[in-house]
Amino acid sequence: MKLNTTTTLAALFLIGVGGFMAGRVSSPAPAATAQDGPSETRSSRSSSSSAGTGSVDGKKSSRPARSDRTQAATTPKERLAKLESIMRGENALDRNRALLGYIDQLAPGDFEAAVAHFRSLGMTDERMGEYSLLLTAWAGADPLAALAYAKGNTREGFATDTILSSWATADPESAIRWAKANFEGEGANPYLPGIIRGLAASDPARATELLTSMPRSEERGVGLDALMPHLLEQGADATKAWIAALTDDSLKNGAMMRAAEKLAALDPAGTASWLLANPGEASKRRMDDVYSAWAQKDQSAALSSYAALPPGENRSNALRGVIANVAVENPKAAVSMLDRYPSDVTDRVVRSVVWHSFGEDPSLAASQIARIADENERNQTYRRAIGSWLERDPQAAQAWLQTNPLPDVVQKELNRGQSGQQ
């Protein structure tokens, strides 16, 4: 099988998506025997298209048939042994080159055995990129058979999403029809994020239409994560305009939070102004990140901008971002900022100083915990910080404790923890 340009690019894109590949697959199981949808062929029937004439919605597969001579050259057992040999190689580049060559020799009906054997090796987590290539190639050859197998033999959605994403790059409307026909129940359709991923680069308008049709859910968040990088490639203005056009407040805030995190690295001043002009959940949760990124680029400008903000939550969050950046390298300067701007110091600001300065100056960091007003938060911070310090440098921690007594409840818990370790 010769992978066409679209299929190859889709496979390579899937290899590079680390976060998306967090899904795991189940241990190998027999192929599903029941049909999963009104127009779907059974997995066990995939061999019917071995001559390269399988079709979806009346369209022939774009995958060329393998010649009879090549087909006769190896037995199924030999092909699976070859796949195992490739997968056990340690050089990733050699593995992928060899796998592409191996895939070129597969007929549509060969993929189910290849994927099942690959999974039986117990190497799926280590070879997720190669797994994606196999699934992507199968989607190009016979997406219905690939989906039937994935539904019957895998869990957590990775295989199904990969197949749907690949299918959507070539025939999005057929993939969408399958997703709708195979979803029952309430809530978000779990098949749509994979399709959105496949459409994000080539047809962001259609991807947006699918995304906005979904109710607030984890699945919608996955779809948004797939779409955002392609929107950001169009530039900050285009991304902001896309977000402004969203009518669902929850979706808009989610998009703003994701965009602000990326845009802050390029234009922290502009991103801060954008958040301030659009108050809401995103501005509350991302203001500190934006000012932290700004302080990394130009601490003086970030501090001046913070000082010009009106009193309130945004100003305190901006201080938290600036001060966190300072605390990592200069804990004393961070503590001086706590003293200089007391009206903007919240418990979150203090905790930020504690955790960001602890690696550089644990003694100074520990001494700031007493500033936390909320007793439960203060005691929890003591437990975590002092407990970690006692494990890392017990002599220094014990010396600090001699002159800085802790609340009784915290001291008793730390004593119990130390006794249990002896």
C-alpha positions in Angstrom: 0.0 0.0 0.0 1.4 3.4 -1.0 0.2 6.0 1.6 -0.9 9.1 -0.2 0.3 12.5 0.8 -2.8 13.3 2.9 -2.6 10.0 4.8 1.1 10.2 5.4 0.8 13.8 6.8 -2.1 12.8 8.9 -0.1 9.9 10.4 2.9 12.1 11.1 0.7 14.7 12.7 -0.8 12.0 15.0 2.6 10.8 16.0 3.5 14.3 17.2 0.5 14.8 19.4 1.8 13.7 22.8 -1.0 14.7 25.0 -3.6 13.2 22.7 -1.8 9.9 22.9 -2.3 9.5 26.6 -5.2 7.1 25.9 -4.5 3.5 26.5 -5.8 0.4 24.8 -7.1 -2.8 26.4 -5.5 -6.2 26.1 -6.1 -8.0 22.8 -9.6 -9.5 22.5 -11.5 -11.3 19.7 -12.8 -9.1 16.9 -16.4 -7.8 17.3 -19.0 -10.0 15.5 -22.0 -7.6 15.6 -22.5 -4.7 13.3 -21.9 -1.3 14.9 -24.0 0.8 12.6 -26.5 0.5 9.8 -24.0 1.1 7.0 -20.9 -0.5 8.6 -19.4 -3.8 7.5 -18.2 -6.2 10.1 -14.6 -6.4 11.0 -14.4 -10.0 10.0 -15.6 -9.1 6.5 -12.7 -6.7 5.8 -11.0 -9.4 3.6 -13.8 -8.9 1.0 -12.0 -5.7 -0.1 -8.6 -7.4 -0.4 -8.5 -6.7 -4.1 -8.5 -3.0 -3.3 -12.1 -2.4 -4.3 -13.7 -1.8 -0.9 -15.9 1.3 -0.9 -17.4 3.8 1.6 -20.6 5.5 0.5 -20.1 4.3 -3.0 -16.5 5.6 -3.2 -13.6 3.3 -4.0 -10.8 3.2 -1.5 -7.9 5.4 -2.5 -5.5 2.6 -1.5 -4.2 0.6 -4.5 -4.4 -3.1 -4.6 -1.3 -5.2 -4.0 -0.1 -7.3 -6.9 -0.8 -11.0 -6.9 2.9 -11.7 -7.2 3.7 -9.7 -4.0 0.7 -11.3 -2.2 2.0 -14.7 -3.0 5.5 -13.8 -1.9 4.8 -14.0 1.9 2.4 -15.9 4.1 0.2 -14.3 6.8 2.4 -15.8 9.4 5.6 -14.5 7.8 4.0 -11.0 7.5 3.2 -11.0 11.2 6.7 -12.2 12.1 8.1 -9.3 10.0 5.9 -6.8 11.8 7.2 -8.1 15.2 10.8 -7.8 14.0 10.2 -4.2 13.0 8.5 -3.3 16.3 11.3 -4.8 18.4 13.9 -2.6 16.8 15.4 0.1 19.0 16.1 2.8 16.4 12.9 4.9 16.0 13.8 6.2 12.6 14.6 2.7 11.2 11.4 1.4 12.7 9.2 4.0 11.1 10.9 3.6 7.7 10.5 -0.2 7.9 6.9 0.1 9.0 6.0 2.4 6.1 7.5 -0.2 3.7 5.6 -3.0 5.5 2.3 -1.1 5.2 2.9 -0.7 1.5 2.7 -4.5 1.2 -0.6 -4.9 3.1 -4.0 -5.5 1.4 -7.1 -4.1 3.1 -7.9 -7.5 4.6 -4.4 -7.8 6.2 -4.8 -4.9 8.6 -6.9 -6.5 11.2 -4.4 -9.3 11.8 -1.5 -6.8 11.8 -3.1 -4.5 14.3 -4.2 -7.4 16.5 -0.7 -8.9 16.5 0.9 -5.5 17.2 -1.3 -5.1 20.3 -0.5 -8.6 21.4 3.1 -7.7 21.7 2.4 -5.6 24.8 4.4 -2.7 23.3 1.5 -0.3 22.5 2.5 2.4 25.1 6.1 2.3 23.9 5.2 2.4 20.2 2.3 4.8 20.1 3.6 6.5 16.9 3.8 3.2 15.1 0.4 2.2 16.3 -1.0 5.5 14.9 0.6 4.7 11.5 -1.0 1.3 11.4 -4.4 2.7 12.4 -4.1 5.6 10.0 -3.2 3.4 7.1 -6.1 1.0 7.9 -8.5 4.0 8.0 -7.3 4.9 4.5 -7.9 1.3 3.3 -11.1 0.4 5.0 -12.3 2.8 7.7 -15.5 0.8 8.5 -13.6 -2.4 9.2 -11.0 -0.4 11.2 -13.8 1.2 13.3 -15.6 -2.1 13.9 -12.4 -3.6 15.2 -11.6 -0.6 17.4 -15.1 -0.5 18.9 -15.0 -4.2 19.7 -11.4 -4.6 20.9 -10.1 -1.3 22.4 -11.0 1.1 25.1 -10.6 4.8 26.0 -11.0 6.0 22.5 -7.5 6.4 21.2 -7.8 3.9 18.3 -11.3 5.1 17.3 -10.3 8.8 17.4 -7.2 8.1 15.3 -9.2 6.3 12.7 -11.9 8.9 12.6 -9.4 11.7 12.4 -7.7 10.0 9.4 -11.0 9.3 7.7 -12.2 12.9 8.2 -9.2 14.2 6.3 -10.4 12.3 3.2 -14.1 12.0 3.6 -15.4 14.1 6.5 -19.1 13.8 5.7 -19.0 10.0 5.7 -17.1 10.1 9.0 -19.6 12.5 10.5 -22.5 10.3 9.4 -20.8 7.2 11.0 -20.3 9.2 14.2 -23.9 10.2 14.4 -25.2 6.7 13.5 -23.1 5.0 16.1 -23.8 7.3 19.1 -26.7 6.6 21.4 -27.6 8.3 24.6 -27.4 11.8 26.0 -24.5 14.2 26.3 -21.6 14.8 24.0 -20.9 12.5 21.0 -17.5 10.9 21.9 -16.7 10.4 18.2 -16.7 14.1 17.2 -13.4 15.1 18.8 -11.5 12.8 16.5 -13.3 14.2 13.5 -12.6 17.7 14.6 -8.9 16.9 14.8 -9.0 15.6 11.3 -10.8 18.7 10.0 -8.9 21.3 12.1 -6.3 22.1 9.5 -8.2 21.7 6.2 -11.7 23.0 7.2 -11.7 24.9 10.5 -15.1 26.3 9.8 -16.6 22.8 9.6 -14.6 21.8 12.7 -16.0 24.8 14.5 -19.5 23.9 13.5 -19.1 20.4 15.0 -17.5 21.9 18.1 -20.2 24.4 18.8 -22.9 21.7 18.4 -21.5 19.8 21.4 -22.7 20.4 24.9 -20.3 21.5 27.6 -18.3 18.3 28.4 -14.9 16.7 28.6 -15.3 15.7 24.9 -15.9 19.2 23.8 -12.7 20.2 25.7 -10.8 17.6 23.8 -12.2 18.9 20.5 -11.2 22.5 21.5 -7.7 21.3 22.3 -7.4 19.8 18.8 -8.7 22.9 17.0 -6.9 25.7 18.9 -3.3 25.1 17.5 -4.6 25.6 14.0 -6.5 28.7 14.9 -3.4 30.1 16.6 -1.4 29.5 13.4 -3.7 32.1 11.7 -2.4 34.8 14.1 -3.5 36.5 17.3 -6.1 38.7 15.6 -7.8 35.8 13.8 -7.8 33.7 17.0 -9.4 36.5 19.0 -12.0 37.2 16.3 -12.9 33.4 16.3 -13.3 33.5 20.1 -15.4 36.7 20.0 -17.8 35.0 17.6 -18.6 32.2 20.0 -22.0 32.5 21.7 -21.5 29.8 24.4 -19.9 31.5 27.4 -18.3 28.4 28.7 -16.8 27.5 25.4 -15.6 31.1 25.0 -13.9 31.1 28.4 -12.2 27.8 27.6 -10.9 29.0 24.3 -9.7 32.3 25.9 -7.8 30.4 28.6 -6.1 28.2 26.0 -5.3 31.1 23.7 -4.0 33.4 26.4 -1.5 30.8 27.6 0.0 30.7 24.1 -0.4 34.3 23.1 1.3 35.5 26.3 4.6 34.1 25.1 4.4 36.2 22.0 2.7 39.4 23.2 2.1 39.5 26.9 1.1 43.2 27.0 -1.5 42.7 24.2 -2.8 39.5 25.9 -3.1 41.3 29.2 -5.2 44.0 27.6 -7.3 41.5 25.8 -8.1 39.7 29.1 -8.9 42.9 30.9 -11.3 43.9 28.2 -13.1 40.6 28.5 -13.6 40.0 32.2 -14.7 36.5 33.2 -13.4 33.1 34.2 -10.5 33.3 31.7 -9.2 36.6 33.0 -9.3 35.3 36.5 -7.4 32.2 35.8 -4.9 33.4 33.3 -3.9 36.9 34.4 -1.1 35.6 36.6 0.3 33.4 33.8 0.3 36.4 31.4 2.1 38.7 33.9 4.6 35.9 34.7 5.4 35.5 31.0 5.6 39.3 30.7 8.0 39.5 33.7 10.2 37.0 32.1 10.5 39.2 29.0 10.5 42.6 30.7 10.1 42.7 34.5 10.1 46.4 34.7 7.3 46.8 32.1 5.2 44.1 33.7 5.6 45.7 37.2 4.6 49.1 35.8 1.5 47.6 34.1 0.5 45.9 37.4 0.9 49.1 39.3 -1.4 50.9 36.9 -4.3 48.5 37.4 -7.2 49.4 39.6 -7.4 47.6 43.0 -9.2 44.3 42.8 -8.8 40.7 41.8 -7.1 41.4 38.5 -4.4 43.5 40.2 -3.7 40.8 42.8 -3.5 38.1 40.1 -1.1 40.3 38.1 1.1 40.7 41.2 1.0 36.9 41.7 2.3 36.4 38.2 5.1 39.0 38.5 6.1 37.9 42.0 6.2 34.2 41.1 8.7 35.0 38.4 10.9 37.0 40.8 10.7 34.4 43.5 12.3 31.7 41.5 15.7 33.5 41.2 15.5 36.1 44.0 13.4 35.0 46.9 14.4 38.1 49.0 13.2 40.5 46.3 9.9 38.6 46.2 9.5 38.9 49.9 10.3 42.6 49.6 7.4 42.9 47.1 5.0 41.3 49.6 6.0 44.1 52.0 5.8 46.8 49.4 2.3 45.9 48.1 0.4 44.6 51.2 -3.0 45.6 49.9 -2.7 43.4 46.9 -1.3 40.4 48.8 -3.8 37.5 49.0 -3.3 34.0 50.3 -2.7 32.8 46.7 0.0 35.4 46.3 1.8 34.2 49.5 1.5 30.6 48.5 3.0 31.5 45.1 6.0 33.0 46.8 6.4 30.1 49.1 6.4 27.4 46.4 8.4 29.4 43.8 11.2 30.3 46.3 11.4 27.1 48.2 14.0 25.5 46.0 16.3 28.5 46.2 15.8 29.5 49.9 13.6 27.0 51.9 14.2 28.9 55.2 13.0 32.2 53.8 10.1 30.5 52.0 9.0 28.7 55.1 9.0 31.9 57.1 6.4 33.4 54.8 3.8 30.7 55.4 2.6 32.5 58.5 1.3 35.3 56.2 -1.5 33.0 54.9 -4.7 34.2 56.6 -6.8 31.1 56.1 -5.9 28.7 58.9 -6.6 25.5 57.0 -4.6 26.7 54.0 -1.8 27.8 56.3 -1.6 24.5 58.0 -1.8 22.6 54.8 1.1 24.6 53.4 3.1 24.0 56.5 2.5 20.2 56.2 3.5 20.1 52.6 6.5 22.5 52.7 8.1 21.4 56.0 7.4 17.7 55.3 9.1 18.0 52.0 12.0 19.9 53.5 12.5 17.3 56.3 12.8 14.6 53.6 15.2 16.6 51.5 17.4 18.2 54.1 16.4 17.1 57.6 19.3 18.8 59.4 18.4 22.3 57.9 14.7 21.8 58.5 15.1 20.7 62.1 17.4 23.7 62.7 14.7 26.0 61.3 12.0 24.3 63.5 14.0 25.0 66.6 13.4 28.7 66.3 10.1 28.6 64.4 7.5 26.5 66.2 4.6 25.2 64.1 1.0 25.0 65.1 0.4 22.1 67.4 -1.8 20.2 65.0 0.9 20.4 62.2 3.7 19.5 64.5 1.9 16.4 65.8 1.2 15.2 62.2 4.9 15.8 61.2 6.0 13.9 64.3 3.8 11.0 63.4 5.1 10.9 59.9 8.7 10.9 61.1 8.0 8.1 63.6 6.4 6.0 60.9 9.6 6.3 58.8 11.9 5.1 61.5 
